[in-house]
Amino acid sequence: MRIIRAKDYDDMSRKAANIIAAQMIMKPDCVLGLATGSTPIGTYAQLVDAYNKGDLDFSTITTVNLDEYKGITKDNDQSYYYFMNDNLFSKVNIDKARTFLPDGMEADSKKACEEYDKIVEKVGGQDLQLLGLGHNGHIGFNEPSDVFKSGTHCVDLTESTIKANQRFFASYDDVPKQAYTMGIKTIMSAKKILVVVSGADKAAILKEVVEGPITPAVQASILQLHDDVTIVADEAALSML
């Protein structure tokens, strides 16, 4: 793992966006694996800014997202489809036909997961996969478990994750309790992995991910085995390392 220290959230966002931009410039038809959540928002804003300055072209980029809530419509402002459109896709010249997320409205979990695995395989896998880091060490929605799941699967969200997401919804009952997520094997198949981490509340779990044992109880710990992982974290998140 390569760790890049950032001064604060804005600096982390700039540094992460520069890494993604470099990937796009090196390979204009690359496949980007994208993440949602609060941490990557600044990174996407930096990429939009670079596009507006004429420094980036998204027209030949393909994207595959990590996850989507099950049972939530695309036009729901808390769906990850809506999030990606609001924070990136609607602001750059990307071809929407080349942007992919799991189908949250497919009730048949087996079908939804198999179809998404086929999509990721068809586009050739991720040249670069962007990840955030959950407080319990989850990446995507791969929650703490006794196993590492390989392909896309339907997951029951843990209480801590539901509570963390509650701030985005009107009430606890409105938070989806299940999601479709890329599996660990799919994430680890990316040629490069970029992890963005911000805040003192992530310091303890980041220490576990980097220095602790590799265990499915901390799903992100598997990243220790990948050949090309870059973690961009601010000083607060790195305070325990």
C-alpha positions as CSV (number, residue, x, y, z in Angstrom):
1,M,0.0,0.0,0.0
2,R,1.1,3.5,-0.8
3,I,-0.2,6.2,1.6
4,I,-0.5,9.8,0.6
5,R,-0.9,12.3,3.4
6,A,-3.3,15.2,2.8
7,K,-3.6,18.2,5.0
8,D,-7.4,18.2,5.1
9,Y,-10.5,17.1,3.2
10,D,-10.0,19.5,0.4
11,D,-6.4,18.5,-0.1
12,M,-7.4,14.9,0.0
13,S,-10.0,15.5,-2.7
14,R,-7.5,17.3,-4.9
15,K,-4.9,14.6,-4.6
16,A,-7.4,11.8,-5.3
17,A,-8.9,13.7,-8.3
18,N,-5.3,14.1,-9.7
19,I,-4.8,10.4,-9.6
20,I,-8.1,9.7,-11.4
21,A,-7.4,12.4,-13.9
22,A,-3.9,10.9,-14.7
23,Q,-5.6,7.5,-15.3
24,M,-8.1,9.1,-17.7
25,I,-5.3,11.0,-19.6
26,M,-3.1,7.8,-19.8
27,K,-6.0,5.7,-21.1
28,P,-8.9,7.8,-22.5
29,D,-11.2,4.8,-22.8
30,C,-10.5,3.5,-19.3
31,V,-13.0,1.9,-17.0
32,L,-13.4,3.7,-13.7
33,G,-15.0,1.9,-10.7
34,L,-16.8,4.6,-8.8
35,A,-18.0,4.9,-5.2
36,T,-20.7,6.9,-3.4
37,G,-21.0,8.3,0.1
38,S,-19.9,11.6,1.5
39,T,-16.1,11.2,1.2
40,P,-15.8,11.1,-2.6
41,I,-18.0,14.2,-3.2
42,G,-15.1,16.5,-3.1
43,T,-13.1,14.3,-5.5
44,Y,-16.0,14.4,-8.0
45,A,-16.2,18.2,-7.6
46,Q,-12.5,18.5,-8.5
47,L,-13.0,16.3,-11.5
48,V,-15.9,18.5,-12.7
49,D,-13.7,21.5,-12.2
50,A,-10.9,20.0,-14.3
51,Y,-13.5,19.2,-17.0
52,N,-14.9,22.7,-17.0
53,K,-11.3,24.0,-17.4
54,G,-10.9,21.8,-20.5
55,D,-8.4,19.5,-18.9
56,L,-10.5,16.3,-18.9
57,D,-12.6,14.5,-21.5
58,F,-15.1,12.0,-20.2
59,S,-16.6,11.1,-23.6
60,T,-14.9,7.7,-24.0
61,I,-14.9,6.8,-20.3
62,T,-16.9,3.8,-19.0
63,T,-17.9,3.6,-15.3
64,V,-19.1,0.8,-13.1
65,N,-20.4,1.7,-9.6
66,L,-19.8,-0.4,-6.5
67,D,-23.4,-0.6,-5.2
68,E,-27.0,0.4,-5.1
69,Y,-29.7,0.2,-2.5
70,K,-32.3,-2.5,-3.2
71,G,-35.8,-1.4,-3.7
72,I,-35.1,2.3,-4.4
73,T,-36.0,4.0,-7.7
74,K,-33.4,5.8,-9.8
75,D,-35.3,9.1,-9.4
76,N,-35.2,8.8,-5.6
77,D,-32.8,11.5,-4.4
78,Q,-31.1,9.0,-2.1
79,S,-30.4,6.4,-4.8
80,Y,-26.8,6.0,-5.9
81,Y,-27.9,6.5,-9.5
82,Y,-29.2,9.9,-8.5
83,F,-26.1,10.6,-6.5
84,M,-23.7,9.9,-9.4
85,N,-25.8,11.9,-11.8
86,D,-26.0,14.9,-9.4
87,N,-22.4,14.9,-8.4
88,L,-20.7,13.9,-11.7
89,F,-22.5,12.5,-14.7
90,S,-24.8,15.5,-15.3
91,K,-21.8,17.9,-15.1
92,V,-19.4,16.3,-17.6
93,N,-19.6,15.0,-21.2
94,I,-19.9,11.4,-20.2
95,D,-22.0,9.0,-22.3
96,K,-24.8,7.9,-19.9
97,A,-25.0,4.6,-21.9
98,R,-21.5,3.8,-20.6
99,T,-22.4,4.4,-16.9
100,F,-23.5,1.3,-14.9
101,L,-24.9,0.6,-11.5
102,P,-26.6,-2.5,-10.1
103,D,-30.3,-2.5,-10.8
104,G,-31.8,-1.7,-7.4
105,M,-35.4,-2.2,-8.6
106,E,-34.7,-5.8,-9.7
107,A,-36.5,-7.8,-7.0
108,D,-34.8,-11.0,-8.0
109,S,-31.5,-10.7,-6.1
110,K,-29.8,-13.6,-8.0
111,K,-30.8,-12.1,-11.4
112,A,-29.7,-8.6,-10.4
113,C,-26.3,-9.8,-9.2
114,E,-25.6,-12.1,-12.1
115,E,-26.5,-9.4,-14.6
116,Y,-24.2,-6.9,-13.0
117,D,-21.3,-9.3,-12.9
118,K,-21.8,-9.8,-16.6
119,I,-21.7,-6.1,-17.2
120,V,-18.4,-5.6,-15.3
121,E,-16.9,-8.6,-17.2
122,K,-18.1,-7.2,-20.6
123,V,-16.5,-3.8,-20.1
124,G,-13.2,-5.5,-19.2
125,G,-13.1,-4.8,-15.5
126,Q,-11.9,-1.7,-13.7
127,D,-8.6,0.1,-14.6
128,L,-9.0,2.1,-11.4
129,Q,-11.4,1.5,-8.6
130,L,-12.3,4.3,-6.2
131,L,-13.2,3.3,-2.7
132,G,-14.4,5.0,0.5
133,L,-14.0,3.3,3.9
134,G,-16.9,2.5,6.2
135,H,-16.5,2.9,10.0
136,N,-16.7,-0.9,10.3
137,G,-14.2,-1.4,7.5
138,H,-16.7,-2.1,4.8
139,I,-15.8,-1.3,1.2
140,G,-18.8,-1.1,-1.2
141,F,-21.4,-2.6,1.0
142,N,-19.3,-5.6,1.9
143,E,-20.1,-5.7,5.6
144,P,-18.1,-7.4,8.3
145,S,-18.6,-11.2,7.9
146,D,-16.9,-14.5,8.4
147,V,-16.2,-14.8,4.6
148,F,-15.1,-12.6,1.7
149,K,-17.9,-12.7,-0.9
150,S,-16.6,-12.9,-4.5
151,G,-19.1,-11.5,-6.9
152,T,-22.0,-9.1,-6.8
153,H,-24.4,-10.0,-4.0
154,C,-27.3,-8.8,-2.0
155,V,-26.3,-7.8,1.5
156,D,-28.3,-7.1,4.7
157,L,-26.9,-3.7,5.9
158,T,-25.6,-3.7,9.5
159,E,-27.1,-1.6,12.2
160,S,-24.0,0.7,12.2
161,T,-24.3,1.3,8.5
162,I,-28.0,1.9,8.6
163,K,-27.5,4.5,11.4
164,A,-24.6,6.1,9.4
165,N,-26.9,6.5,6.4
166,Q,-29.9,7.7,8.4
167,R,-28.7,11.3,8.1
168,F,-29.6,11.2,4.4
169,F,-33.2,10.0,5.0
170,A,-36.3,11.4,6.7
171,S,-36.2,8.7,9.4
172,Y,-34.6,5.4,10.3
173,D,-37.5,3.5,8.8
174,D,-36.9,5.1,5.5
175,V,-33.3,3.8,5.2
176,P,-33.1,0.8,2.9
177,K,-32.0,-2.3,4.8
178,Q,-30.5,-4.2,1.8
179,A,-28.2,-3.3,-1.1
180,Y,-26.6,-4.9,-4.1
181,T,-22.8,-4.6,-4.0
182,M,-19.8,-5.7,-5.9
183,G,-18.0,-8.5,-4.1
184,I,-14.4,-8.5,-2.9
185,K,-13.1,-10.5,-5.8
186,T,-14.6,-8.0,-8.2
187,I,-13.0,-5.1,-6.3
188,M,-9.7,-6.8,-6.0
189,S,-9.6,-7.6,-9.8
190,A,-9.2,-3.8,-10.5
191,K,-5.8,-3.0,-11.9
192,K,-5.4,0.0,-9.5
193,I,-7.3,0.8,-6.3
194,L,-7.6,4.3,-4.8
195,V,-9.0,4.7,-1.3
196,V,-10.1,8.1,0.1
197,V,-10.4,8.5,3.9
198,S,-11.1,11.6,5.9
199,G,-11.7,12.5,9.5
200,A,-10.6,11.5,13.0
201,D,-13.6,9.1,13.2
202,K,-12.0,6.9,10.6
203,A,-8.5,6.8,12.2
204,A,-9.1,3.6,14.2
205,I,-10.5,1.6,11.3
206,L,-7.8,2.9,8.9
207,K,-5.2,1.7,11.4
208,E,-6.9,-1.8,11.4
209,V,-7.0,-1.9,7.6
210,V,-3.4,-1.0,7.1
211,E,-1.7,-2.6,10.1
212,G,-4.1,-5.2,11.4
213,P,-4.7,-8.8,10.3
214,I,-6.4,-9.7,7.0
215,T,-9.8,-10.8,8.1
216,P,-13.4,-10.7,6.7
217,A,-14.4,-9.1,10.0
218,V,-12.6,-6.0,8.5
219,Q,-13.4,-6.4,4.8
220,A,-11.0,-3.6,3.6
221,S,-8.1,-5.4,5.2
222,I,-8.0,-7.6,2.1
223,L,-6.5,-4.6,0.3
224,Q,-3.2,-5.4,1.9
225,L,-2.9,-8.2,-0.7
226,H,-3.5,-6.0,-3.8
227,D,-0.4,-5.0,-5.8
228,D,-1.4,-1.4,-6.5
229,V,-3.3,0.3,-3.7
230,T,-3.1,4.0,-3.0
231,I,-4.7,5.5,0.1
232,V,-5.2,9.2,0.2
233,A,-6.1,10.3,3.7
234,D,-6.1,13.5,5.6
235,E,-4.1,14.1,8.8
236,A,-7.0,13.4,11.1
237,A,-7.7,10.0,9.5
238,L,-3.9,9.2,9.7
239,S,-3.6,10.2,13.3
240,M,-3.3,6.7,14.7
241,L,-0.8,5.4,12.2
